[in-house]
């Protein structure tokens, strides 16, 4: 399980500084454990970004559904879903990837 934070450039006025987006790379770990862990990060940021590749894509979708429909019902929504694929060097098969952005209401 890899965690990474993306930092936005802060403007000169700190009161107008955008909240940092928290980026979470989904792996084949426990879906419910990941969802519970992400709730604490979601309270500190404006957007939560889930990214997954290959066989971990269903886990990312499950985590997004658990967060938006069960745990944070009415307080969050799925803002954007991006689906893409890539051809890694040395491989003959494409690998799918997904990015799900969850934002506060």
MDAnalysis code that builds the backbone (N, CA, C; Angstrom):
import MDAnalysis as mda
import numpy as np

u = mda.Universe.empty(315, n_residues=105, atom_resindex=np.repeat(np.arange(105), 3), trajectory=True)
u.add_TopologyAttr("name", ["N", "CA", "C"] * 105)
u.add_TopologyAttr("resid", np.arange(1, 106))
u.add_TopologyAttr("resname", ["UNK", "UNK", "UNK", "UNK", "UNK", "UNK", "UNK", "UNK", "UNK", "UNK", "UNK", "UNK", "UNK", "UNK", "UNK", "UNK", "UNK", "UNK", "UNK", "UNK", "UNK", "UNK", "UNK", "UNK", "UNK", "UNK", "UNK", "UNK", "UNK", "UNK", "UNK", "UNK", "UNK", "UNK", "UNK", "UNK", "UNK", "UNK", "UNK", "UNK", "UNK", "UNK", "UNK", "UNK", "UNK", "UNK", "UNK", "UNK", "UNK", "UNK", "UNK", "UNK", "UNK", "UNK", "UNK", "UNK", "UNK", "UNK", "UNK", "UNK", "UNK", "UNK", "UNK", "UNK", "UNK", "UNK", "UNK", "UNK", "UNK", "UNK", "UNK", "UNK", "UNK", "UNK", "UNK", "UNK", "UNK", "UNK", "UNK", "UNK", "UNK", "UNK", "UNK", "UNK", "UNK", "UNK", "UNK", "UNK", "UNK", "UNK", "UNK", "UNK", "UNK", "UNK", "UNK", "UNK", "UNK", "UNK", "UNK", "UNK", "UNK", "UNK", "UNK", "UNK", "UNK"])
u.atoms.positions = np.array([
    [0.845, -1.157, 0.000],
    [0.000, 0.000, 0.000],
    [0.898, 1.230, 0.000],
    [0.794, 2.052, -1.042],
    [1.607, 3.249, -1.171],
    [0.743, 4.477, -0.946],
    [1.247, 5.414, -0.210],
    [0.543, 6.665, 0.023],
    [1.401, 7.802, -0.491],
    [0.736, 8.786, -1.068],
    [1.474, 9.934, -1.569],
    [0.561, 11.147, -1.495],
    [1.112, 12.269, -1.163],
    [0.346, 13.503, -1.136],
    [0.835, 14.406, -2.253],
    [-0.120, 14.988, -2.964],
    [0.223, 15.989, -3.958],
    [0.018, 17.345, -3.322],
    [0.984, 18.206, -3.470],
    [0.876, 19.535, -2.880],
    [0.621, 20.552, -3.980],
    [-0.385, 21.369, -3.764],
    [-0.677, 22.459, -4.687],
    [0.184, 23.650, -4.305],
    [0.522, 24.478, -5.294],
    [1.282, 25.681, -4.991],
    [0.381, 26.626, -4.215],
    [0.900, 27.177, -3.144],
    [0.077, 28.057, -2.322],
    [0.158, 29.482, -2.849],
    [-0.992, 30.156, -2.940],
    [-0.974, 31.543, -3.373],
    [-0.388, 32.445, -2.292],
    [-0.202, 33.722, -2.625],
    [0.417, 34.650, -1.681],
    [-0.440, 34.863, -0.440],
    [-1.757, 34.839, -0.594],
    [-2.658, 35.029, 0.538],
    [-2.993, 33.660, 1.135],
    [-2.561, 33.353, 2.362],
    [-2.786, 32.023, 2.920],
    [-4.254, 31.688, 3.126],
    [-5.130, 32.693, 3.262],
    [-6.547, 32.400, 3.452],
    [-7.176, 31.856, 2.179],
    [-6.534, 32.065, 1.027],
    [-7.041, 31.557, -0.236],
    [-6.326, 30.284, -0.667],
    [-5.519, 29.728, 0.190],
    [-4.760, 28.531, -0.162],
    [-5.700, 27.346, -0.333],
    [-5.613, 26.637, -1.474],
    [-6.465, 25.464, -1.657],
    [-5.995, 24.325, -0.757],
    [-6.929, 23.498, -0.356],
    [-6.578, 22.339, 0.460],
    [-5.796, 21.353, -0.400],
    [-4.922, 20.616, 0.225],
    [-4.140, 19.635, -0.507],
    [-5.016, 18.438, -0.846],
    [-4.781, 17.867, -2.010],
    [-5.471, 16.647, -2.393],
    [-4.666, 15.465, -1.886],
    [-5.346, 14.487, -1.330],
    [-4.675, 13.291, -0.838],
    [-4.822, 12.202, -1.891],
    [-3.706, 11.682, -2.374],
    [-3.698, 10.645, -3.399],
    [-3.410, 9.307, -2.737],
    [-4.274, 8.330, -2.993],
    [-4.137, 6.999, -2.412],
    [-4.049, 5.983, -3.541],
    [-2.970, 5.211, -3.558],
    [-2.788, 4.167, -4.559],
    [-3.344, 2.864, -4.004],
    [-4.400, 2.368, -4.624],
    [-5.096, 1.175, -4.155],
    [-4.348, -0.066, -4.622],
    [-4.139, -0.975, -3.697],
    [-3.536, -2.279, -3.992],
    [-4.533, -3.358, -3.602],
    [-4.134, -4.594, -3.645],
    [-5.028, -5.701, -3.303],
    [-5.016, -5.973, -1.805],
    [-5.324, -4.944, -1.010],
    [-5.432, -5.063, 0.438],
    [-6.909, -5.110, 0.811],
    [-7.178, -5.181, 2.089],
    [-8.548, -5.203, 2.584],
    [-9.274, -3.906, 2.213],
    [-10.397, -4.052, 1.530],
    [-11.155, -2.897, 1.066],
    [-11.697, -2.093, 2.247],
    [-12.282, -2.768, 3.218],
    [-12.878, -2.067, 4.358],
    [-11.813, -1.367, 5.202],
    [-10.675, -1.998, 5.386],
    [-9.592, -1.370, 6.151],
    [-9.114, -0.099, 5.450],
    [-8.962, -0.161, 4.133],
    [-8.547, 1.027, 3.385],
    [-9.588, 2.135, 3.485],
    [-10.867, 1.781, 3.397],
    [-11.931, 2.787, 3.482],
    [-11.914, 3.481, 4.841],
    [-11.744, 2.714, 5.905],
    [-11.704, 3.294, 7.252],
    [-10.474, 4.190, 7.405],
    [-9.340, 3.767, 6.883],
    [-8.119, 4.578, 6.960],
    [-8.268, 5.902, 6.201],
    [-8.994, 5.877, 5.097],
    [-9.120, 7.073, 4.265],
    [-10.051, 8.123, 4.862],
    [-10.935, 7.731, 5.764],
    [-11.862, 8.701, 6.362],
    [-11.091, 9.798, 7.095],
    [-10.047, 9.423, 7.822],
    [-9.280, 10.438, 8.556],
    [-8.586, 11.410, 7.599],
    [-8.116, 10.924, 6.465],
    [-7.464, 11.800, 5.486],
    [-8.483, 12.707, 4.801],
    [-9.692, 12.197, 4.608],
    [-10.715, 12.976, 3.916],
    [-11.149, 14.175, 4.749],
    [-11.059, 14.070, 6.065],
    [-11.415, 15.192, 6.925],
    [-10.436, 16.345, 6.829],
    [-9.223, 16.087, 6.384],
    [-8.170, 17.105, 6.327],
    [-8.001, 17.726, 4.943],
    [-8.608, 17.130, 3.925],
    [-8.405, 17.601, 2.554],
    [-9.737, 17.893, 1.883],
    [-9.672, 18.615, 0.786],
    [-10.880, 18.923, 0.017],
    [-11.240, 17.768, -0.913],
    [-10.228, 17.155, -1.517],
    [-10.446, 16.050, -2.453],
    [-9.623, 14.839, -2.052],
    [-10.195, 13.682, -2.297],
    [-9.506, 12.414, -2.089],
    [-9.416, 11.751, -3.454],
    [-8.201, 11.402, -3.872],
    [-7.995, 10.813, -5.191],
    [-7.570, 9.364, -5.017],
    [-8.368, 8.452, -5.581],
    [-8.039, 7.028, -5.570],
    [-7.483, 6.666, -6.937],
    [-6.340, 6.004, -6.953],
    [-5.741, 5.551, -8.209],
    [-5.470, 4.057, -8.111],
    [-5.752, 3.347, -9.195],
    [-5.525, 1.902, -9.209],
    [-5.174, 1.464, -10.622],
    [-4.481, 0.332, -10.699],
    [-4.093, -0.251, -11.983],
    [-4.433, -1.727, -11.990],
    [-4.808, -2.232, -13.155],
    [-4.991, -3.666, -13.347],
    [-6.046, -4.292, -12.455],
    [-5.639, -5.353, -11.755],
    [-6.585, -6.124, -10.957],
    [-7.025, -5.428, -9.677],
    [-6.442, -4.306, -9.344],
    [-6.870, -3.580, -8.147],
    [-7.953, -2.538, -8.453],
    [-8.373, -2.415, -9.707],
    [-9.427, -1.464, -10.075],
    [-10.743, -1.763, -9.356],
    [-11.210, -3.023, -9.285],
    [-12.453, -3.279, -8.536],
    [-12.366, -2.862, -7.067],
    [-11.192, -2.979, -6.464],
    [-11.023, -2.541, -5.078],
    [-11.191, -1.027, -4.963],
    [-10.665, -0.274, -5.922],
    [-10.803, 1.183, -5.897],
    [-12.270, 1.589, -6.031],
    [-12.998, 0.917, -6.908],
    [-14.420, 1.209, -7.082],
    [-15.189, 0.869, -5.810],
    [-14.862, -0.257, -5.187],
    [-15.527, -0.654, -3.943],
    [-15.252, 0.353, -2.828],
    [-14.015, 0.815, -2.713],
    [-13.667, 1.807, -1.687],
    [-14.434, 3.107, -1.927],
    [-14.500, 3.550, -3.183],
    [-15.237, 4.780, -3.500],
    [-16.712, 4.637, -3.138],
    [-17.301, 3.483, -3.439],
    [-18.707, 3.261, -3.102],
    [-18.926, 3.216, -1.599],
    [-18.051, 2.562, -0.874],
    [-18.183, 2.491, 0.585],
    [-18.105, 3.889, 1.186],
    [-17.157, 4.688, 0.716],
    [-16.993, 6.036, 1.263],
    [-18.189, 6.932, 0.951],
    [-18.630, 6.953, -0.305],
    [-19.663, 7.910, -0.701],
    [-21.074, 7.459, -0.356],
    [-21.344, 6.160, -0.352],
    [-22.709, 5.688, -0.135],
    [-22.969, 5.186, 1.274],
    [-21.952, 4.777, 1.989],
    [-22.159, 4.214, 3.330],
    [-21.624, 5.128, 4.425],
    [-20.342, 5.421, 4.400],
    [-19.706, 6.135, 5.506],
    [-19.941, 7.642, 5.467],
    [-19.870, 8.245, 4.312],
    [-19.985, 9.705, 4.194],
    [-21.217, 10.090, 3.381],
    [-22.287, 9.385, 3.567],
    [-23.503, 9.604, 2.788],
    [-23.989, 11.050, 2.956],
    [-24.156, 11.736, 1.836],
    [-24.621, 13.113, 1.860],
    [-23.531, 14.141, 2.108],
    [-22.355, 13.713, 2.506],
    [-21.258, 14.641, 2.794],
    [-20.182, 14.618, 1.713],
    [-20.285, 13.667, 0.792],
    [-19.279, 13.545, -0.257],
    [-19.938, 13.092, -1.547],
    [-19.212, 13.294, -2.634],
    [-19.706, 12.833, -3.928],
    [-18.516, 12.499, -4.818],
    [-18.764, 11.664, -5.798],
    [-17.728, 11.346, -6.775],
    [-17.734, 12.466, -7.805],
    [-16.641, 13.199, -7.845],
    [-16.547, 14.365, -8.715],
    [-16.166, 13.970, -10.142],
    [-15.221, 13.035, -10.272],
    [-14.721, 12.696, -11.603],
    [-14.136, 11.289, -11.591],
    [-14.363, 10.563, -12.683],
    [-13.757, 9.244, -12.868],
    [-13.025, 9.266, -14.206],
    [-11.756, 8.906, -14.175],
    [-10.949, 8.846, -15.388],
    [-10.457, 7.419, -15.575],
    [-10.723, 6.866, -16.756],
    [-10.278, 5.515, -17.082],
    [-9.314, 5.627, -18.252],
    [-8.195, 4.923, -18.156],
    [-7.171, 4.999, -19.188],
    [-6.459, 3.656, -19.256],
    [-5.589, 3.506, -20.229],
    [-4.756, 2.304, -20.315],
    [-3.379, 2.704, -20.816],
    [-2.410, 1.861, -20.503],
    [-1.041, 2.141, -20.913],
    [-0.369, 0.842, -21.344],
    [0.648, 0.982, -22.150],
    [1.430, -0.162, -22.602],
    [2.828, -0.025, -22.018],
    [3.097, -0.711, -20.896],
    [4.432, -0.621, -20.292],
    [5.499, -1.182, -21.229],
    [6.701, -0.633, -21.112],
    [7.806, -1.100, -21.949],
    [8.088, -2.566, -21.680],
    [8.307, -3.316, -22.728],
    [8.642, -4.724, -22.596],
    [7.441, -5.638, -22.431],
    [6.239, -5.080, -22.469],
    [5.038, -5.905, -22.336],
    [4.221, -5.804, -23.612],
    [3.484, -6.849, -23.895],
    [2.659, -6.862, -25.094],
    [1.204, -6.547, -24.795],
    [0.843, -6.492, -23.513],
    [-0.555, -6.271, -23.138],
    [-0.728, -4.907, -22.485],
    [-1.880, -4.319, -22.734],
    [-2.224, -3.035, -22.124],
    [-2.617, -3.252, -20.663],
    [-2.337, -2.265, -19.828],
    [-2.746, -2.287, -18.426],
    [-3.711, -1.123, -18.215],
    [-4.889, -1.441, -17.709],
    [-5.892, -0.414, -17.438],
    [-5.575, 0.299, -16.139],
    [-6.010, 1.550, -16.057],
    [-5.859, 2.296, -14.811],
    [-7.070, 3.194, -14.638],
    [-7.348, 3.537, -13.377],
    [-8.510, 4.355, -13.054],
    [-8.110, 5.389, -12.014],
    [-8.750, 6.537, -12.095],
    [-8.576, 7.591, -11.097],
    [-9.972, 8.074, -10.709],
    [-10.284, 8.008, -9.420],
    [-11.584, 8.422, -8.905],
    [-11.349, 9.585, -7.947],
    [-11.978, 10.719, -8.226],
    [-11.846, 11.893, -7.369],
    [-13.124, 12.040, -6.556],
    [-12.971, 11.997, -5.232],
    [-14.098, 12.152, -4.314],
    [-13.946, 13.510, -3.646],
    [-15.009, 14.311, -3.678],
    [-14.950, 15.650, -3.091],
    [-16.017, 15.812, -2.018],
    [-15.803, 16.812, -1.158],
    [-16.787, 17.134, -0.127],
    [-17.932, 17.912, -0.757],
    [-19.120, 17.769, -0.197],
    [-20.274, 18.552, -0.659],
    [-20.223, 19.939, -0.089],
])
